[in-house]
């Protein structure tokens, strides 16, 4: 049985009919993509085109009947609110799943501490004598974005959307469990935005989106060199292939990278400055394809940043890793 997965990329929307394969991989029964105006400043550039684009995709992959669809929600439409919670006990009490469910009030625990002890990812089965403490994460998605997508699906065979945050899918897909369990930071590079998340186990302990991506680099080149966007994009691609650090293009890119690095640093500080002592990773196939961009950002942040690639074919094409992460999560949950 195939699962329909809708993914919003930097310049294209894709629809994949996928089924599980061996060793955690998947097989695409059908896949199509169409260009769209993209996302900017936390919103779709052109709401009216979404319905037509999705209808075209459904037709091209051959959907003839109603099909449930998993929809990836870009991180710019997501928000993580993290707060501390505490409950006091008058006698020793065994911690049950029901007790934790009531304690979290619909949130997800980033970690627990029992009677001031070490941080735990799961407290079920332990006994608390006095105090149960937790850092609680509540993941929220933009109601406006969800409404826009839901309305765009109307009149198409794609029904009953299941909304999945792509940043959470990327973390689960790209980062080994033992690294996530000890807390790390993931930077995801989009076309018009860059998101940074604190990853704690299977949850996000913080998430911020900076409205700056590869498109802004290209636009800077377009303005300075007085070229249209398409010509500037080609110019940048050629620069990345040859990489001459003495050109005007290299200076333009360096200035934008420095600005992005400073904004990422400030985002980390707002989440928790202690994250600067944790492992950093980058994915997305956009800004990170610029020669030495990872090292440049690492220097600004004063951290070492490791490159993420698809765990099965070790590629990192723009949007492809994020899309595959979403499909993997859709098929294995």
Residue pairs with C-beta under 8 A, 6 or more apart in sequence:
1 19
2 17
2 18
2 19
2 29
3 17
3 18
3 19
3 68
3 70
3 327
3 330
3 331
4 15
4 16
4 17
4 61
4 63
4 67
4 68
4 69
4 70
4 158
5 15
5 16
5 17
5 18
5 69
5 70
5 71
5 72
5 323
5 326
5 327
5 330
6 13
6 14
6 15
6 54
6 57
6 69
6 70
6 71
6 72
6 158
6 161
7 13
7 14
7 15
7 16
7 72
7 166
7 319
7 322
7 323
7 326
7 327
8 36
8 39
8 72
8 74
9 33
9 191
9 318
9 319
9 322
9 323
10 38
10 190
10 191
10 192
10 213
10 214
10 215
10 286
10 318
10 319
11 35
11 36
11 38
11 191
12 33
12 34
12 35
12 36
12 319
13 33
13 34
13 36
13 50
13 53
13 54
13 57
14 31
14 32
14 33
14 57
14 319
14 323
15 31
15 32
15 33
15 54
15 57
15 58
15 60
15 61
15 158
16 28
16 30
16 31
16 61
16 323
16 327
17 28
17 29
17 30
17 31
17 61
17 63
18 26
18 27
18 28
18 29
18 327
18 330
18 331
19 26
19 27
19 29
19 331
20 26
20 27
20 331
20 332
21 27
23 312
24 311
24 312
24 328
24 332
25 312
26 324
26 327
26 328
26 331
30 61
30 62
31 61
32 56
32 57
32 60
32 61
33 57
34 53
34 56
34 57
36 45
36 46
36 49
36 50
36 53
37 44
37 45
37 46
37 49
38 44
38 45
38 191
38 192
38 215
39 45
39 74
39 76
39 190
39 192
39 193
40 192
40 211
40 215
41 211
42 76
42 77
42 142
42 193
42 209
42 211
43 144
43 145
44 50
44 145
44 148
47 148
47 152
50 148
50 149
50 152
51 151
51 152
51 153
51 154
51 155
51 156
53 152
54 152
54 153
54 156
54 158
55 155
55 156
58 156
58 157
58 158
63 156
63 157
63 158
64 157
65 157
66 157
66 159
67 157
67 158
67 159
68 158
68 159
68 160
68 161
68 162
69 153
69 158
69 159
69 160
69 161
69 162
70 161
70 162
70 164
70 326
70 330
71 149
71 161
71 162
71 163
71 164
72 164
72 165
72 166
72 169
72 322
72 323
72 326
73 141
73 142
73 145
73 146
73 163
73 164
73 165
73 166
74 166
74 190
74 193
75 165
75 166
75 167
75 188
75 190
75 193
75 195
75 197
75 207
75 209
76 190
76 193
76 195
76 209
76 211
77 141
77 142
77 145
77 146
78 139
78 140
78 141
78 142
78 165
78 167
78 207
78 209
79 139
79 140
79 141
79 142
79 207
80 137
80 138
80 139
80 140
80 197
80 204
80 205
80 206
80 207
81 137
81 138
81 140
82 110
82 135
82 136
82 137
82 138
82 205
82 206
83 135
83 136
83 138
84 133
84 134
84 135
84 136
85 103
85 104
85 105
85 107
85 133
85 134
85 135
85 136
86 131
86 132
86 133
86 134
87 103
87 131
87 132
88 130
88 131
89 128
89 129
89 130
89 131
89 132
92 127
92 128
92 129
93 99
93 127
93 128
94 125
94 126
94 127
95 114
95 123
95 124
95 125
95 126
95 127
95 128
95 132
96 124
97 124
100 109
100 123
100 124
103 132
103 134
104 134
104 136
105 136
106 138
107 136
107 137
107 138
108 136
108 137
108 138
108 139
108 203
109 121
109 122
109 123
109 134
109 135
109 136
109 137
109 203
110 134
110 135
110 136
110 137
110 200
110 201
110 203
110 205
111 119
111 120
111 121
111 134
111 135
111 200
111 201
112 119
112 120
112 121
112 122
112 123
112 132
112 133
112 134
113 119
113 120
113 132
113 133
113 134
114 120
114 123
114 126
114 127
114 128
114 131
114 132
114 133
115 128
115 129
115 130
115 131
116 131
116 133
120 126
121 181
121 200
121 201
123 132
123 134
135 205
137 200
137 203
137 204
137 205
139 165
139 168
139 203
139 204
141 163
141 165
146 163
149 161
149 163
150 161
153 159
153 161
162 330
164 326
164 329
164 330
165 204
166 188
166 322
166 325
166 326
167 186
167 188
167 195
167 197
167 204
167 207
168 204
168 329
169 322
169 325
169 326
169 328
169 329
170 186
170 188
170 283
170 308
170 321
170 322
170 325
171 180
171 186
171 197
171 199
171 204
172 180
172 202
172 325
172 328
172 329
173 311
173 321
173 324
173 325
173 328
173 329
174 186
174 281
174 283
174 308
174 309
174 311
174 321
174 325
175 184
175 186
175 199
175 281
175 308
179 279
180 199
180 200
180 201
180 202
181 200
181 201
182 278
183 198
183 199
183 200
183 205
183 275
183 278
184 198
184 199
184 278
184 279
184 280
184 281
185 196
185 197
185 198
185 199
185 268
185 275
185 278
185 279
185 280
185 281
186 196
186 197
186 199
186 280
186 281
186 282
186 283
186 308
187 194
187 195
187 196
187 264
187 280
187 281
187 282
187 283
187 284
187 297
187 305
188 194
188 195
188 196
188 197
188 282
188 283
188 284
188 322
189 213
189 214
189 282
189 283
189 284
189 285
189 286
189 287
189 288
190 213
190 214
190 284
190 286
191 213
191 214
191 215
191 286
191 318
192 211
192 212
192 213
192 214
192 215
192 216
193 209
193 210
193 211
193 212
193 213
194 209
194 210
194 212
194 213
194 260
194 264
194 284
194 287
195 207
195 208
195 209
195 210
196 207
196 208
196 209
196 210
196 264
196 267
196 268
197 204
197 206
197 207
197 208
198 204
198 205
198 206
198 207
198 271
198 272
198 275
198 278
199 205
205 271
205 272
206 271
206 272
206 275
208 267
208 270
208 271
210 260
210 263
210 264
210 267
212 256
212 259
212 260
212 263
213 286
213 287
214 286
214 287
214 318
216 256
217 236
217 252
217 253
217 256
217 287
217 290
218 229
218 232
218 233
218 236
219 229
219 232
220 252
220 255
220 256
221 227
221 232
221 235
221 236
221 249
221 252
221 253
222 228
222 229
222 231
222 232
224 248
224 252
225 232
225 235
225 248
225 249
227 235
235 249
236 249
236 253
239 247
239 249
239 250
239 253
240 289
240 290
240 291
243 250
243 291
243 292
244 250
253 290
253 293
254 296
257 287
257 290
257 293
257 296
257 297
257 300
258 296
258 300
260 287
260 297
261 296
261 297
261 299
261 300
261 301
262 300
264 297
264 300
264 301
265 300
265 301
268 275
268 276
268 301
276 301
276 302
276 303
279 304
279 306
280 298
280 301
280 303
280 304
280 305
280 306
281 305
281 306
281 307
281 308
282 288
282 294
282 297
282 305
282 306
282 307
282 308
283 307
283 308
283 316
283 321
283 322
284 316
284 318
284 319
284 321
284 322
285 316
285 317
285 318
285 319
285 320
285 321
286 318
287 293
288 294
288 307
288 316
289 316
289 318
294 305
294 307
295 305
297 305
298 304
298 305
307 316
308 316
308 321
309 315
309 316
309 321
310 316
310 320
310 321
310 324
315 321
